[in-house]
Structure formats: structure tokens, C-alpha cells
Amino acid sequence: MSEIVTVRVEGMHCGACEQRLRTVLGRLDGVGHVEADHTTGVVRLRFDPAHTTPDALATAARDRIEQAGFTVTGDAQREEAGQS
């Protein structure tokens, strides 16, 4: 079973920004899939809760996003996979 953490990101302006975030966030432990959408400013991380917790992932994602030159706005949101 997988879960999803959703993060709002400022500074994504194009497909290259999306790809950069997919690359850096896809390397995080437990992350199986990353969706980034510059039009909405939303990044969704699908992860395996057997490998990381939502809080640990949110913290690590925030660090990576900021290291990549973007800004996280607000708190990460958690949802179970299968919800939209």
C-alpha cells in the first residue's frame, strides 16, 4: 500500500522546473512516484510507508525543494493512494 504527500511549491514556471523536482524528489527514500505541476504549483509524492513516515518525507522534501531553488508554501498534506 502506498500513501501520498502533497506539497505546494512556489517558483515552478515550466516543464523543466517540474522535471528538476521529479528528479531530486524521486531520489528520496521510499518515494515511488513524483508528480509536479507548474500550473497549479502542486507536487505529489507517492511513497511506501514501510520505508518512511509522512512527516519525515515532508521534511526531507522541503529541504530538497529549497535546495533546488524553490519555496514550499504551507504544510504538507497527506492522503491515501487512490484518493484524488
C-alpha positions as CSV (number, residue, x, y, z in Angstrom):
1,M,0.0,0.0,0.0
2,S,1.2,3.5,-0.7
3,E,0.4,7.0,0.6
4,I,0.7,10.4,-0.9
5,V,2.2,13.6,0.5
6,T,1.2,16.8,-1.3
7,V,3.3,20.0,-1.2
8,R,2.6,23.4,-2.6
9,V,5.6,24.9,-4.3
10,E,6.3,28.5,-5.5
11,G,8.8,29.1,-8.3
12,M,7.9,26.4,-10.7
13,H,7.4,28.1,-14.1
14,C,7.8,25.4,-16.7
15,G,8.2,21.8,-17.6
16,A,11.9,22.0,-16.8
17,C,11.1,23.0,-13.3
18,E,8.8,20.1,-13.0
19,Q,11.4,17.7,-14.2
20,R,14.0,19.1,-11.8
21,L,11.7,18.5,-8.9
22,R,10.7,15.0,-10.1
23,T,14.4,14.1,-10.3
24,V,15.5,15.4,-6.9
25,L,12.4,14.2,-5.0
26,G,12.4,10.9,-6.8
27,R,15.7,10.1,-5.0
28,L,14.2,10.3,-1.6
29,D,14.0,7.1,0.4
30,G,10.6,5.3,-0.1
31,V,9.4,7.6,-2.9
32,G,8.0,5.6,-5.8
33,H,6.5,8.4,-8.0
34,V,6.5,12.2,-8.2
35,E,4.0,14.4,-9.9
36,A,4.9,18.1,-10.3
37,D,2.5,20.6,-12.0
38,H,3.8,24.1,-12.6
39,T,0.4,25.4,-13.5
40,T,-1.1,24.6,-10.0
41,G,2.2,24.7,-8.0
42,V,1.5,21.3,-6.6
43,V,3.9,18.4,-6.1
44,R,2.5,15.0,-5.1
45,L,4.9,12.3,-3.7
46,R,3.7,8.7,-3.7
47,F,5.6,6.8,-1.1
48,D,5.8,3.4,0.7
49,P,5.1,4.0,4.4
50,A,7.2,0.9,5.2
51,H,10.3,3.0,4.2
52,T,9.4,6.4,5.6
53,T,6.8,8.4,7.5
54,P,4.7,11.2,6.1
55,D,6.4,13.7,8.5
56,A,9.9,12.6,7.7
57,L,9.1,12.7,4.0
58,A,7.6,16.1,4.2
59,T,10.7,17.4,6.0
60,A,13.1,15.8,3.5
61,A,11.0,17.0,0.6
62,R,11.0,20.6,1.9
63,D,14.8,20.5,2.2
64,R,15.3,19.2,-1.3
65,I,12.8,21.6,-2.8
66,E,14.5,24.6,-1.2
67,Q,18.0,23.3,-2.2
68,A,16.7,23.2,-5.8
69,G,15.8,26.9,-5.6
70,F,12.0,26.7,-5.0
71,T,9.9,27.7,-2.0
72,V,7.5,25.4,-0.1
73,T,4.3,27.2,1.0
74,G,2.2,25.9,3.8
75,D,2.2,22.5,5.4
76,A,2.4,19.2,3.5
77,Q,-0.9,17.4,3.2
78,R,-1.3,13.6,3.5
79,E,-3.7,11.3,1.6
80,E,-4.1,7.6,1.0
81,A,-3.3,6.5,-2.5
82,G,-6.4,6.2,-4.6
83,Q,-7.9,9.5,-3.4
84,S,-7.8,12.5,-5.7
